[in-house]
Amino acid sequence: MFCQKCGSVLMPKKAEGKEKAALACRSCGHSAVNAEAAKITESIKKKAPHEERLFEPAAEDKITAPVTEAECPKCHNDKAYYWTRQTRAGDEGETKFHQCTSCKHKWREYG
């Protein structure tokens, strides 16, 4: 609520001899009678969880995903597809994801 005289924000102030608090302007001293209507509330809407499939290459990467020499930790094959994603802050390196060409095991490498 704002002061009708000067437009400043009204602040809660307990009036002397009264149980209920009133709203008063700190600039000009004007007070509002209806302090009950001035309740501050906040509602936070939760967004649906953002699901990002980091371990899946983008649709355009599946067709032309490059192959690199990287040892699979599961089957020890020496070739893997790879793609990169920015998973952390912009000033940090990209995360490189690998998928074994033989057993399709997926792992990541932080850059």
N, C-alpha and C positions, 0 to 999 in steps of 0.2 A: 504494500500500500504506500501511496505517496501523499505528501502534504498537499492540501488543497490551496494553501497560500503561496508556498515557495517552490513546491515540486520536489523537495528532498525526500529521501526514504524515511518512513516512520519507523521508530524503534520501540520495542516493548519497554514500558516503564510502569512500575508498581506505584499506584497512587497512594498517598498517605491516608490511612484510615479505611481503605478499601481492600477487599480480599482479591479482587480480580485486577489483572494488569491492564493497562491502557496503552495505546500507541501514542507516542509523542515525537514531534519533530525536534531534532537537536539544533537546527539552525534558527528557527523562529519561535519555538515553544508551543506551537499549535498542537492540540491533542485530539485524537479521534475517539469517539464514544464507543463504537462497535469493534472492540478488540477481538471478540470471539470469531468474527468473520475473517480475520487476518491470520490464517494458519498457513505456514509455509510447508508445502509438501513436495516431494520429489518422487517420480516414478521412473524406474529404469526398465526398459524393455530389453530382454535378452535376445540376442540374435541367434539364429540357428547356427549350430556349430559348422564352421567352414571346413568342408572336407576337401583336401587337396591331395590328389594321388601323386605323391612325390616319386614313388617307386615305379611309376609308369611314365614312359616317354610320351610326349605330346603326340597327337594323331599324325602330324606331319613328320615326326621323328621316327615313327615305326617303319615307314617305307624306306627311308634313307639313313637309318641310324648307323653311324660309322663304327667300325670295328677297330679295337686297339689291342695291344699286347698287355694283358693284365691276368695275373694268376687267380683263378677261382678258388676261394678258400674252402669250398665244399668238395669239388672233384679234381682240382688242380689242373684244369684245362688252361691253356695259355692265351686264349682269345676271348674277348668280351665286347658286346655292344656297349656304347656309353652315350650319355646325355647329361646336360648340366641344368641346374636350377638355382636361382637366387633364394636361399632359404633363410638367410640371416640378414643383418643390416646391410645397407647399400655400400658401406665402406669396407666390407669384408668380402673375401673371395667366394666364388660360386661353389656349390656342392656338386661333385661329379658322381653320377650314378652309373653303375655297371650292371650288365646282365650277361651271364655266361652263355656262350653260343652253344654249349653242349647240354648242360643240365638245367639251364634257365634260372639258376640261382641269382638273386639280386643283392647287391651291397653298395655302400656309398663311401666316398672319399671326400674329406673336407679340404678345401683349397686355401 
